[in-house]
Amino acid sequence: MTTSAPRRRTVLGGALGTSLLTLPGCAFAGDDSAEAGGSAPSGPADHLVVWFPGTNQTEIDLVTQEIVPAFEERTGATVDVTYLDWGDMSTKLNAAFAAGTAPDVFGHGPAAVADFVVNERLEDLGPYLERLDAADLEDLDAALPGGRVDGTQYLVPLSIQGSLVTYRAGDFREAGLDPDAPPSTWEELLEVARRLTVRDGSGATTRSGLLLMSDAIGRQQSFAALLASAGGEQVSGSSPATAEFDSPAGVTALDYFTSLFHGDPAVSADLGQNYSDSPVEQQPLVTGRASMTMSTAVRAQSMYDAHPELDLRVMPPLAFRGSDPGVLGGAGPGLMINRDSTAKDLGWEFISYLLQPETSSRYTQGIGAIPLRASSVDDPYVQDSPVMTAFVRAADAWVPNPNVPGWVQARDTLSQFLERALNEQLSPQDALAQAAPAVDEVLAKAARAGGA
């Protein structure tokens, strides 16, 4: 499907509105593009071609009708913006690199960055970042690491993403709990979840005390959050990376995860269901099917706005006893510069314009995302929203997914073994022990392909 937009600004791709809810990390398949020689876009240095991922109309209108025209007026440059459906982004980039028509600047999720790097498609942004003031770099400190591979900055995120436990204050009061003093550890959270869980006469759960994401992609994200807050890591190294989740911290995390659905008593129902992508009115916190869920900032804010009567709250990041708080999050989708672009300086000028406090605030507020800058905690957008305030204050605890070649396939491989543990087909120990060599094989293959 192609959607028309103003001159020099086009939108290509599929369904509306999905990019801001889950923003999946799409892999970059570099096999075909590696055969290409130079891929420098044609055109003068005052003309910029930019591809953004996603087809959310709110974001498209904001960028193409406000931000880009302001940049053009300021610089005298012209900017061609194309929005591509997430599912088409990698395929179209591959074809463009092979044809020598790749854009000067393009966006993607952090999970794809390492595959672009091994295929030698990206410009090192470190020298450009050095042009920023030290105060700016400190203000962006929580967001930038997610765009690095082996310590080198290749992607500059446009927002922060992450998930925190959101809860119904009324359910806490009903159970004799204080909603103003939520748990600070996962162990305490489980005890609270047991008190919040409701069952019917047959013993079937009618209200989950706690729901963590357990669908195909969501269960890896939930496990990663638990692993981080147990002091563990998913992988280590980079050439190739190797699995690190088969560890005592990994067992602690997965044992906890499975106990939510199979503990004595269980506190979670609806195993495998993708609640996170459901419309607001179908969210378990809205329907009353759950008292606590892991939620993204966008989803939590949308529920808060639509149903103020529920008095929804967001907990600070949790930890297992003896560990520091950690939660999966950090850099959201961002922009990269094509290494072969003839307009690199203009490309950086465009990216740095989006990083400016006023522009960045307008962008993240417009799409309902977590602001990039730590100082945004003082913005009215954050101050007026208890939900957004909680997410911004959690910045120090964000732990991103690894930026290593082959990560998306490795993530999906791990997810298959997590599913078997969650369905009690394997013990947590056995699931992780079997997953580690399978993930190592994926990562090693990706590293070999990149070095070929």
N, C-alpha and C positions, 0 to 999 in steps of 0.2 A: 504494500500500500504506500502511496506517495501522497504527502500532504503539502499543499501549497503554502508558501510563506512569502514575505516581501522579497523584492529583488535582491539578489546576491545572498539570500538566506533561504535554505531549503531544508525540508524535513523528509527523511526517508525511513520507512520501516513500519513496524506493526503496532501492537496494542498500546493504547494510551494509558499512561499513569503507572506503569510497573516500575520504572527505573528508580523512583524515590523510596519505594517501600522495601525492596530487598537488595537492589543493586548488586546482582550476582557478579562474582569475579570470573569473567570469561577468559578462557585461555587463548593465547595467540599461537596459531599453528604456523610455524615459520618455515616448513619444509620447502614450499614452493617459492616463497619470497627470497630465500637464501640464494637462489640462482640469479637474482637480479643484480645488475651492476649499480650504477648511480641511480638514485631515485629522486633527484632534485626537482621540485615543482618548477615549472616555467613561470616567468612573470617578473616584474620589477620588484626591487627591495621594499617599495612602499605599498605592496599588495600582499595580503596574508590570506592563506587558505586554512581554515580551522574546522576540524570534525569533532563534534561532541557526541557522547553516547547517550541514548535515552530518547523517549518520545513523550515526555510529560509536557503537556501544553503550557502549564504555568511557567516552567523553566524556560521553555522555548521563547515564549513571549517576553519574559524578563530579559533574556540575553539578547535576542534579536531586535527588540523594539526599544530597549532602554540602554543596556550596558554597551553593546557594540556601537550604536550611533554616537554615544558620548565619547567613546574611545576614538572613533573616526574624526569627530570634530576636534578633539584635543590634539591628535597627531597629524591629521591630514592624510592618513593612510586609508586604504579601503580593505575591508575584511569580508571574505566570503565564508559564511557559517553554514555547515551542514549538520543536521541532527540525524543520527542513524540508530535504528533499533539495536538494543544490546545484542540480540542474537545474530545480527548481521555484521556487527562491527569488525570482528576479527577477519571474517571472510573478505569483506570489502577492503580492509587495510592490506591483506595479503595480495589481493589483485592489484591494488594501487601501487604497492611497492614493486611488484613484478613488472608493471607497465611503466614505471618511472613517473607516476602521477600522484604519489602519496602527498598528503597535506603537509604544510609547514608545521602545524601544531595539531595534535590530536589528543583526545581524552580516552581514558579507560579506567578500570578498577586496578588497585594496587596488585592484585593477584596475578595480573598479566605482565607486570613490568619486567620481571626477570627473563621471561621468554623473549621480549623485545630486545633486551640487553644482549643475550647470547647470540642473537641474530644481527647484532651490530646496527640497530636501527635508531638508537637514541643518542642525543647530545647530553654530555655531562653538564648538569646545571649548577655544579658547585661554584665555578667562577662567577656565574651570574648572581648566585645567592650572596656571594661576598660583597656585592654592591649594596646590599641592604644594610641598614643601620643595625648595630648590635641589639638595640632595644626591640627592633622588629623581629629579629631572629629568635630572641628569647620569648617574645610573645607568640611565636609560631612553633615553639619547641615541641609541643605535644603532638602536632600534626605532621611535621616533616619526616620523622623516621620511617613512617609507612611508605614513603616514596623512594627509599634507598635500597640499593642492591650492593652488597659487599662494601657498605659505607659510602657509596657514591650516590648523590641525589640525581635521580632521573625523572621523577614525577613530582609535581607540586599539587597537593590536594586542594580542592575547592571547598571542602567541608570535612567535618569529622563525623564518623559513624560509630555506633556502639549500642549495646543493649544492657539494660539494667532491670532489676526486679521492680515491677509496678504492682501496687496493691490497692484493694478497696478498704478504705479506713472504716467504713460502716461494718464490714465483716469482722474486723479486729474488735471493735467495740462490742458487737454481738457475742463474740467468744470470750469477752472479759479481758481483752488485750489492749494495750495502750498504743494507738496508731502513731503517737508522737515519739515513741521509743522502739522503732523496729529492730529486728535482729542485726547483729554485726558480723556473725559467722554463719557459715553454711549449716553447721551443726544446730545452732539455735533456730535457724530458719526451718529446718526439718521438724523440730519440735512444735513450732508455731503452725506449720502446715498441717500437722496431725490434728491440732485443735480446730483448724478451719475446715477440714474435710468433712463433707456431709454425705451420708449414705441413706438409701431407702430401706424398706423393710426386708428386702431380699439381700441386702449387703452391697448392692451395686452403687458405685460412686455417682452421686448426682451433682456434687460440687467438689472439684479438685482443690486441695489446699494450695498446691503449687504446680504450675505447668512450666516446664522448660521445653524449648523447641526440640521436636523429635522426628521431624520429616527428614528427607534425604540430605539436604544441605544443612538444615537447622540442627540436626543432632551433632554434626561435627562442630558447629559453632557453640552449642551448649557444652560439649565435652571440652573444647578449647578454653572456654571461660572457667570451667571447673578446674581444669589442669593448671591454668595460670594462677588461680587463687590457691592452689595447693603447692605452688612453687615449682611446677614442672614446665617443660618446654616441649613443643611439638617436634621440631627438628633442630639439628645443629649443623654448622658448617655450610658450605655453599657449592663446592666443586668436587664431587657432588655433596649435597646435603644428605644427612642420614637421620633416620627416625630416632627420636628421644622420648617418645610418649610411653614406651614400654619400660616403665619405671615405677617405683613406689608411689610417686605423686600421681602417675597415670592410673594406677590401680585404685588409689583413693578416689580420684575423680570419677572413674567409670563405675566403681562400686556404688558410690553415692547416686549417680545418675540412674542406674538400674533399680536401686532401692526405692526410688520415687514411684515406680510403676509396679514393683513386686515385693516391696517391703512388708513387714508385719507390724502395723498395717501400711498398705500402699496409700499414697496421698495424691497420685496423679492418674487420670483416666485419659482416654483418647490417644493412645500411643500411636505415633506415626502420622497423625493428622497435622496438616499445615495451617495452624491457626494464625500465624503471623501475617500471612498475606490475605486474610479474610477482610471483607469490608468492616467498617467501624461497628455497624449494628450487629455483626456476627462475631465480634471479638468475645472470647470467654469472660473477660472482665465486665463487659457490657451485658451479656446475656445472663450472667450469674453462674456460668458453668465453672468458674474458677475464682478464687480469692486473690491469688498472686500469679503473675506470669512474667516471663522474661520478655521485654518489649523494646523495640527500637525507639529512638527519640521521636521520630516522625509519627509512629503509631501511637505512642503514649500521649503526645500532644494532641493528636486528632481525637482520641477518646476523651481527654480532659476537656477539650473545647466543646465536644458534642454532648457530653453528659456531666455537667458540673455537679449535679445532684449526687453523683457517686463518690465524690470526694476522693479522687484517685491521688495516690502519693507515689513517689519514686524513692527507693532505698539507695543509700550510698553503696559503693562496691563492697562485696563481701569477701571474706577470707576463710579458709579452713584454719582451725586453731593452730597457732605456731607459725603461720605463714602470713605474708603481706597480702592485702587486697589486690585482686587482679580481675580484669574483665576484658572480653574480646572487643576490641575497638581500636580506633585511631584514624588514620588517613582514610577518607572516602575517595571516590573517583576524582581524578585530577587531570592535569594537562602535561604533555611531554612535547619536546621539540624534535622533529625529524633531523637526524644527524646530517642528512644531505640537503637540507633546506638552504635556499639562497637568501632567506630573510630571517636568520636566526635572531639577530638583535631585535628586529621588530616583533618576532615571536615572543621573546622574553619581555619586551615592553608590554605586550598584551597580557601575558601571564602576571607580571608584576602589578599591572593595573587592577586585575582581579583580586590581588592580594592586599591592595590598599584598604585600610580600615573601613572607610565609607562604602567602597564597592563591595568588599567581602561581606560586610554586614547586610547590605541590600540584597545580595545574592542568597545568603543562607536564610535570611528572614523570608525572602520571597518563596523559597522552596521548602521552608519548614525544617531545615537541617540544623545540626549542632554547629555553631560558629567555630572558625578556625582558631581565632586568637583567644588566649587566656584572658586578656583584658576585656573581652566581650561580656564577662560576667557583670560588668557595670552598665551594659547597654539596656535600654528599656525593653527591648525584645526579650532579653533574658530575665531581667529584674521583674517584669510583669508576669512571668510564667514560672511557677514553682517546678514544673516539669523540666523546662529548659535549664533552669538554674542547677538542678540536680545533675543533669548530664554534663554541663560545663564544669562543675566542681569535681566531677569524676575523672577529669582529663589525666591526672597523674597516674591513674591506675590502668589506663588503656594499654592493652597488649595486642598488637596486630598479628594477623596471620603471617606466616613466613613469606618473604619475597625471594623465592628460589625457583629455578627452572623446573617446570613440571608440577608446580604445586597444585594446580586445579585438579589434575588427574590424581595426584597423590591424595588430596583431600577427599575425592570421591571414592578412592580405594579404601581409605580409612573408614569412611562412612559405612561401607558395606559390612565391615567387621563390627562396628559399633551397633549396627542394626541387629546382628546376630546375638550380641550380648544383651541388648535391650529386650529381645524376644526369648531370652534364656536358652538359646541354642548353644552358647558358649559362656563360660565363666568370664568375668572381666579380665582375669589374668591371662586366660587362653586367647581371648579375642585380641588383646594387645600384643601378645607374643606372636600370634600369627599375622597380625597386621603389619608389624615392623618390617619383616623381610619383603613383604609385598610392596610396601611403600618405598623401601630402599631401592628396589628394582626399578620402580617408576622414576624415581629421582635420578638414579644413575643413568638410565636410558636418556632422560632429558638432557643431562649434562653432556653425555657423549654426542648427542645430536647437535648441541650448541657448539661443541668444539670441533665438529667435523668441517 
